[in-house]
Amino acid sequence: MRTNLIKTVKVNTRGFAFMACILIQLIKRRHSFVEVGILLETRKFGKSTMLSAKNIASVLKTIAWLFWNINVSKRLIKTRYIASQASSIEGILKE
């Protein structure tokens, strides 16, 4: 990803969902991407935190945040703008 594009998106997570958060917002803005594969090595020590309750909660929070910002908030802003324009027109027509 281009650094200048990544800097333009809001990232609300430090968990495993950070890349999806960035990618979804850029796709919504009609940017394209190419997936580049990497080789993962097996863990030599320690435990994965991927399936921890904290991480699952973080991922669900990120999904809800993305849904709200992409689908709901822009519609609310648009609806408010249309309503304000309609009330302005009504005021002009009454004069």
C-alpha positions as CSV (number, residue, x, y, z in Angstrom):
1,M,0.0,0.0,0.0
2,R,1.1,3.5,-0.6
3,T,2.0,5.3,2.6
4,N,0.2,8.5,1.6
5,L,-3.1,6.5,1.1
6,I,-2.7,4.7,4.4
7,K,-2.3,8.1,6.2
8,T,-5.7,9.2,4.9
9,V,-7.8,6.5,6.6
10,K,-8.9,6.2,10.2
11,V,-7.7,3.1,12.0
12,N,-9.4,2.4,15.3
13,T,-7.7,-0.8,16.2
14,R,-4.4,-2.2,17.1
15,G,-5.6,-5.8,16.8
16,F,-5.6,-8.3,14.0
17,A,-8.2,-6.4,12.1
18,F,-6.0,-3.3,11.3
19,M,-5.2,-4.3,7.7
20,A,-8.8,-5.1,6.9
21,C,-9.8,-1.8,8.4
22,I,-7.4,0.0,6.1
23,L,-8.2,-2.1,3.0
24,I,-12.0,-1.7,3.3
25,Q,-11.9,2.0,3.6
26,L,-9.6,2.4,0.6
27,I,-11.7,0.0,-1.5
28,K,-14.7,2.1,-0.6
29,R,-12.9,5.1,-2.0
30,R,-12.4,3.1,-5.3
31,H,-8.7,2.4,-4.9
32,S,-7.4,-0.9,-6.2
33,F,-5.0,-3.3,-4.6
34,V,-2.9,-6.3,-5.4
35,E,-2.4,-9.1,-2.8
36,V,1.1,-10.2,-2.3
37,G,1.7,-13.5,-0.7
38,I,4.1,-14.1,2.2
39,L,5.4,-17.2,3.8
40,L,4.5,-17.6,7.4
41,E,6.7,-19.6,9.7
42,T,5.4,-21.7,12.5
43,R,5.8,-20.3,16.0
44,K,8.9,-21.4,17.8
45,F,7.7,-20.2,21.2
46,G,4.8,-18.5,22.9
47,K,1.1,-18.7,22.2
48,S,-1.1,-17.0,19.6
49,T,-3.5,-14.4,20.9
50,M,-5.6,-14.5,17.8
51,L,-8.5,-16.4,19.5
52,S,-8.4,-14.5,22.8
53,A,-11.5,-12.9,24.1
54,K,-9.8,-9.5,23.9
55,N,-8.9,-9.9,20.3
56,I,-12.3,-11.2,19.3
57,A,-13.9,-8.2,21.0
58,S,-11.5,-5.9,19.2
59,V,-12.4,-7.4,15.8
60,L,-16.1,-7.2,16.5
61,K,-15.7,-3.6,17.5
62,T,-13.8,-2.8,14.3
63,I,-16.5,-4.5,12.2
64,A,-19.2,-2.4,13.9
65,W,-17.1,0.8,13.5
66,L,-16.5,0.1,9.8
67,F,-20.2,-0.7,9.2
68,W,-21.2,2.6,11.0
69,N,-18.7,4.8,9.2
70,I,-19.2,3.3,5.7
71,N,-23.0,2.7,5.7
72,V,-24.8,4.7,8.4
73,S,-23.0,7.9,9.2
74,K,-22.7,9.2,5.6
75,R,-26.4,8.6,5.1
76,L,-27.3,10.5,8.3
77,I,-25.1,13.4,7.1
78,K,-26.7,13.4,3.7
79,T,-30.2,13.2,5.2
80,R,-29.5,16.1,7.5
81,Y,-28.1,18.1,4.6
82,I,-31.2,17.4,2.5
83,A,-33.5,18.3,5.4
84,S,-31.6,21.6,6.0
85,Q,-31.8,22.5,2.3
86,A,-35.5,21.7,2.2
87,S,-36.2,24.0,5.2
88,S,-34.2,26.7,3.5
89,I,-36.3,26.4,0.4
90,E,-39.5,26.4,2.5
91,G,-38.3,29.6,4.2
92,I,-37.7,31.2,0.8
93,L,-41.1,30.1,-0.6
94,K,-42.9,31.6,2.4
95,E,-41.4,35.0,1.8
